[in-house]
Amino acid sequence: MILEKDIKEKNKKIRELIKKEIKKTTPKISEAKFDVWKSVTKSFAREIELNYFTAGNNAWGGNKLKITEHFYEKFFKDFKKGSFETEGQSKKFKENIYNLLKLSVDKTPQKSEDDRTFPFKQQTKYGQEYALPGKQTFYSNNHNPKNYYYYSYCNKTKIPFFKGPSDQEKIITGKKWEKLFSDAFIYGYLLASVKIICDLGPFEEKKAKPKDPFSDSIIKYKINHFTKVIYNNRYIKKLISDFYEKFYKIDSIRSHNLLDTIENSIYKSKLSHFLFLKGENYYVYDLKNEYSEQYEYDGTGDFFSAIHYEKTKYTEGSKDKRFKKVISEIKRDHKKNISPNLIGSGNGTILSYEQFRFYTLSLSYQTPYTEEQLNINEKDIFIRYAVNLGVQEILFYVMEQIFSPT
């Protein structure tokens, strides 16, 4: 486990590197550096590891694992079945993902009261016990105002695909970024859908300590071998631009311009330079691996937890009024038992833009940056925010269909 003093020392060196390099010309950032695959497979691996752990340590674990295996196979089979076109497109996949994305305009994936059903009986031999089947998840516009971080909050707004609190809607409309939000959300949703549903290949189970038979399992995913041939970058770009054309009723030139705007922000902006120097992926995850041998930056869940439980990890020395307001609101929410549940926990997460801005510009145990210090265009942070909301929503939907964590 990485010690706090080691993190502080490493981040001090990163800060020195940023000071030295950030004023230079933005380097070309490779797509391999900012890869959504790393974000989504991290969530899948954690759920599989949990299933294997419970199978070996709980009386109901064997049944839970069998249920998961059934829905794992069923989801991918149902979503992708159909013939492949010569240019590598799956008609069934494209139809299914477009239909889901259209539902996302004003709905969120929410759990129903109905149990999932499967075509086999749970085993009770040899001391086994029944496992909870999990609840079905559908896109819904039901509005539950108890916790505005959850997808069940699902607020009605004038911004397509934005279902968060009204005060956040006002921030977006005040900056006239409504269209930009939709463009970026669509990009993140469709990009991640290919990586999750089409790229996800077999996984390998390894032991954290190979010589210890009781050591925890570590899951490593491989990319589907059809990906390079079928679901390549050309396919992804066409999937996104085709949706822009149909959804906005625009021609191919305008749709490709929208795509270029998003990708230039991701790979060629001063924000991407900053993230590159930090060693941070453009696509966020919820929790880091606490027991990793390698240095790993905090996910959004770690970030929120640190603000609540650790006084100075992200808050020391900041004079930015917007940062201070975010810190105050997060602590206030914690006192009211209102907090963002983590991806895979069953409730989904809608972070506010101001929270995401703070997360993006922070470096643990260092004073947070401002856009002016780094010459970052704030619009690029907003694009990252919307892209990641799209990624997290489709990830949540798929995770619920397979694992139904709650």
N, C-alpha and C positions, 0 to 999 in steps of 0.2 A: 504493500500500500504506500502511495506517495505521501511523504511527510509535508506538513504545512510549511516548514522552513524551506524545503526544496522547491515548493511551488512559488513562494515569495522570491527566492533567488532567481528562478527561471524567468518569472514575469518581470523582474527588474532588468534582466538582460533583454527581454523582448521589448520593453519600453525604450531602452537605449537603441535597439535596432530600428524601431519605428521612428524615433527622433532623427536618426541618421538617414534612413531610406525614404521616408514618406514624401519628401520634397522632390524626389527624383521622378522621372517619367514612369508612369504606370507600366509595369511589365505585362507581357502577354500571359494571362492566367489560363492554364489548360482546363478542359472540362473534367479531366481526371482528378484535379485538385478540389474542385467544388462538385462533389458527386452525391446526388440524392440517394443513390444506392446504399451508401454507408449509413445514412440516417434510418432508412426503412428496414434494412436487414438487422440493425441493432435491436429494433423493437420486436421483430419476429424471433430473433435468436433468444431474447430474454423470455418470451412466452413459452417457447419450446423447452428451454432449460427448466422453467418452472414446472411444466408438465412432467418432465422426466423426474424432477425432484419429488413431486407429490406422488408419482407412481411408485417410487421406492420408499416413501416415508409416511404415506397415509392410506388407511384402509379403503378409501374411496378413490385413490389416485389412479389405479388401474382402469377403472371405468371412465374417469375423466380423460385419460390419455386416449382411450378407444373412441370416445365421443369427438375429441379434437381431431383425431386422425380421419374420422368420417367426414367432418365438415371441411377439413383442409382439402381433401381430395375432391369433394363435391363442389366447393366454391370455384376452384380453378377449372374443373371440367365443364361446369355450367357456363362460366363467364366467357371462356375462349372457344367453345365448340363451334364448329363450322369450317368451311373450306377456306384455304388461303389463296389470295389473288396472286398473280404473277409478280407484282411489285412488293409483295411481302406484307399485305394487309389482311388481317383477320376481320371478315365482315361482322361476325358475331361480337367480337371484342369491341370494335369501333361503335357498333350500334348500342351495345350495353353501356359503354362508358359515356357516350354522348347523352343517353337518356338519364343517367345518374347525374351528370353535370347540369343538365337542364333543371332537374329537381332542386339542385343546390342554389338556384337563383334566390329563392326565398324560404328554403327549408333546410333542416339539418338532420343528420342521422341520429335517431333517438330510439331508445329501447322501449319495447311494448310490454304489456303485461303477460303476453303469451309465451309459454315455454317452447323451445325448439324441439322438433321431433326427429327421430332417427329410426331406421328400419331394423333395429335389433334390441334385444333385452339386455339390461345391465346384469352383470354377474354378481352373485352373492355367495359363491363357493369360497372355501378356504379363508373365511374371515373378511371377504371383500364387502364393501358397503356401496350404496347408491351414491352417485355423484350428481350434483345439480346440473340439469341439462343446459342451462343458460337461457336467456331470453332472446326473442327475435328482435331484429333491428331494422327499422324502415326510415325513409326520409319523411319527415313530418314538420308542419309549421306550428305544432303545439307550443305554447309559450308558458314557461315556468319561471317566474321572476325571482326565485329564491337565491340563485347563484348565477351571476351574469358571466362567469367563466365557462359554464357548462353549455354544451350544444342544446340541452333541453331548454335553455333560456330563449333561444331563437326569436330575437326581436324583429319586428317588421320595420324595414328601412326603405329609403328610396334608392339605395345603392345596390345594384344587382350583386348577389353573392355575399354581401356583408350582412350578418345577422347579430351583430354585437350591440352593446348599449348605445342609447341615443346620444350621449355626450361624445362618444367616439365618432358617431356619424357626423356630428356637427364639426368636429375637427377635420374630418376628411372633406366634407363639402366646403368648409371655410377655406381650405387650401385649393379647392377645385380639383381634387384628385379622385373623384368618383369613378371616372372612366378608367383611370390608371389602376385603381384597385381591382376592377373587374378583369382588365387585361392580364394583370399579374396573377390573380387568383386562378384564372383559367389555365395559364401557363403551368403553375405549380401543380394543379390538380391533375392535368393530363400527363405531364412529365412523370409524376410519381406513380400514376396508374400503370404506365408501361413498365416502370422499374419493379413495381410490386407484383402485378398480375402476369406480365409477360416475361420479365427477366429472371424472376425467382426460380432457380433451379434446385437441385438436390442439396441437402445439408449433411455435414459430417458431425458426428458426436465424438468429442475428445474429452479426456480427463484433464482437469486443471493440474493435477499431479499424477502423471501416468503410472507411477509405481504404487500409488495409494488406491486400492479398490473402492474405498469409500469417498474418494474425492468427487467434488461436484462436476457435472457435465458442462462442457463449453461447446456451443453450437457455432459452426462456421458455414455460411451459405456459399454456394457456387452459382455463377450466372448460367442460365439456360443456354445450352449450346446452339439453339436456334437464333439467339439474340443478334449475333453479328450479321446473320444472313437476312433475317426478317425484321426484327424490332430494333433497327439501327437508328443512328441520328437522323438520317433522311426520313425514315418513317415517323419518328417523333415530331419533327418539324412540320411534316405534312399533316399529321393528326391535329396539331395545334392550329396551324394556319387554316385548315379546312373548317375547323369549328368556328374560328373568328369570322370567316366568310359567311357561314350559315347563320350564326347567332346575330351578328351585326348587320347582315345583308350588305356586305361590301365586296369589292373585287379582290383578286389575288394579290395585286400590288400593295393595296392598303393593308391587307392581312399580314403580308410578309414584313411590312414596315412596323407593324405592331410587335411582331415577333423579334425583329432586330432591336427595337427599343429596349425590350426586356433583356435580351441576351447581352447587349452592349453594357447595360447596367450591371449585370451579373459578372461579366468577365473583363470589362475594360474600364471600369470606373475607379475613382479614387477609393471608394468603399471596398471594392474587391482587392485593391492594393493593400489596404489596411488589414482586411481579414487574412490575406495571404501572409503578411508579416506576423500577424498574431498566431498563425498556424491553425486557424479556425475554418471549419467547413462553412460554406454559404448556407447550407441546409442544416437546420437545428434539430436536435433531439431533446428528449426530456431529461434523461438521467445518464450521467457518466458511469463507467465501470469503476467502482470504488477500489477494486482489487487488481486493477490493471497494472502491469509492470511499467507501462509507458505513461508519460504525462498526457493527461486528457483534460480539455477545458470543460467547464460546467455546462450542462444542459439547462433548459429553461426551468425545469423543476428544481434543480440544484440551486439555481440563481434565486428563485423565490424563497426557498428554504434558508439560504444564507442571509438574505436581508432580514428575515424574521429572527433567526437564531444566532447569527454572528454579527457583532456590532460594526466591525470595520472592514469586512472582506470586500464589499462593493461600495460602501458609503463614505469612506474616509476622505476628507479634503475637498469634497465637491461643493462648488458654490453656484452651480447651475440651478436656477429656480425650478425648472421643469423636472430635473432629477429629484430634488428634494420633495416635490409634490408627489412623485411616484412612490418614493420611499415611505412617505407618510401614509399614503393610501393603501399600500400593501400591508403595512403594520396594522392599520385600522381594520382592514378586511380580516386579517388573522384573528384579531380580538373578537370579531363577529362570527368566527368559524366559516368565513367565506374565502375560498382559495381555489386556484386552478387545479383540478385533478389532472393526473398525468396520463399521457397517451397509453392506452392499453388498460386503463383502470375502469373504463366503461362509461365515462361521462364526457369525454372530449374536452378540448381547451380552446377558448377564444381569448387570447391575450389582447390587451389594449395596445394601440400603436405606441403610446408614450412608454409603456413598460418595455416593449420590444426595442424602442430607440435606446433606452437606458441599457438594456442587455447587450445590444450591438456595440455600443461605444465604451463598454466597461472592460477592464482588465483586472482580475482579482488581486487584491492587496495593493492596488495602485489607484491614484485619483482618476476618476472617469474622464474621458476626453469629451470635447465638444466638436461639432462639425467644423467650426472655424479653425480650431487647432490643427485639423487634419486636411483642411480644404475639401471636405466631403460635401457633396450636394445632398441635402436632406431627402430629396425625392428618391435617391437611390436606396436609402434606408427604408423608406416607405414601400418601395417595390419589393425589397427583401421581405418585409413584413407580410405583404399580401401574397407573395409567392409561397411563403412558408405556411400561411393559413390554408392555402389550397392543398399543399402537400399533406398537412396534418389531418385535413378532413377526409380525404380519400383513404389515408392510412388508417384512421379510426374506423371508418366504415368496413374496410376489409378485415381488420383485426376483430371487430365485433362479429362479423359473419362467421369467422373461423373459430375464434377462441371464446367469445362472449365473456370477457373477464369478470363481469359482475353479475 
